[in-house]
Amino acid sequence: MVRSSNGNVPPQDTPQTVLVSGSGRGIGAAIARRFGLDGWQVVVNYRERADAAEATARAVTDAGGHAITARADVSDPADAVRLVEECINEFGELNVLVNAAHRPFVLQSLNAAAWSDVQSQFDGTFGPAFHCVRAAVPFLRKAKPAAIVNVSSVTATVPESAFFARDLAKAALDQFTRRLALELAPHVRVNGVAPGWTMTEQLESVPAEQLAARKNEIPLRRFADPEEIAECVYFLASTRASYVTGVVLHAAGGYGLGIVHE
């Protein structure tokens, strides 16, 4: 067994309690299912699609975990507080918060974006993480171990003109991750995962020719499966990453590294 220089041994992974905002569908659902594989107690949060959330909860249970669904619009501070309280009332603890909720985005550049579009993304993408963290921190400080993982986007640091408003909100989320890591240390580790293009329902509205062009810009020449992003989130939440905090991990197939020459 590997020991740290001060003689401490990081605790082994044991099933605990995780709240995953925006986990009815897409990447959030894959994250919830991944925690279920290791027997965690999972709060599956959704805003509109109760059927999708129930399907995610069943998948968590079938994988060996225990799950409840909880409807809450986490862009509303009061709903975020109620969501965390529901988690505590059901399971008695909260060890990990994963902020995966976000507002759907449209493709638009600076010229097409109004301030209201930017404000909408901040309210619906950065706001949910802020509100959930504020509600969860008192309970996370009491938990051992405890972690927060924020789901960002690679375009926060490799910007695309078509994602103007969303990129600004995700960049704020990355800075929030780093700032929280400082403020909550040593009690709570805080990290982020920045996915690239991932095969979710969100891509259904993107024209096929644009998807093909984007795939050619990715060194690994494919989009991610949601499960691949979930593995990154799970690693950062787990005790295997016990000495990692303040990191935003890019899971983007090399997107943004440059042009691939074959």
HELIX and SHEET records of a PDB file:
HELIX    1   1 GLY A   26  LEU A   37  1                                  12    
HELIX    2   2 ALA A   50  ALA A   63  1                                  14    
HELIX    3   3 PRO A   77  PHE A   91  1                                  15    
HELIX    4   4 TRP A  115  GLN A  121  1                                   7    
HELIX    5   5 PHE A  122  PHE A  126  3                                   5    
HELIX    6   6 GLY A  127  LEU A  140  1                                  14    
HELIX    7   7 VAL A  154  ALA A  156  5                                   3    
HELIX    8   8 PHE A  164  LEU A  184  1                                  21    
HELIX    9   9 GLU A  201  SER A  205  5                                   5    
HELIX   10  10 ALA A  208  ASN A  216  1                                   9    
HELIX   11  11 PRO A  226  ALA A  237  1                                  12    
HELIX   12  12 THR A  239  ALA A  241  5                                   3    
SHEET    1   A 7 HIS A  66  ARG A  71  0                                        
SHEET    2   A 7 GLN A  41  TYR A  46  1                                        
SHEET    3   A 7 THR A  17  SER A  21  1                                        
SHEET    4   A 7 VAL A  96  ASN A  99  1                                        
SHEET    5   A 7 ALA A 147  VAL A 151  1                                        
SHEET    6   A 7 ARG A 189  PRO A 195  1                                        
SHEET    7   A 7 VAL A 248  ALA A 251  1                                        
END                                                                             
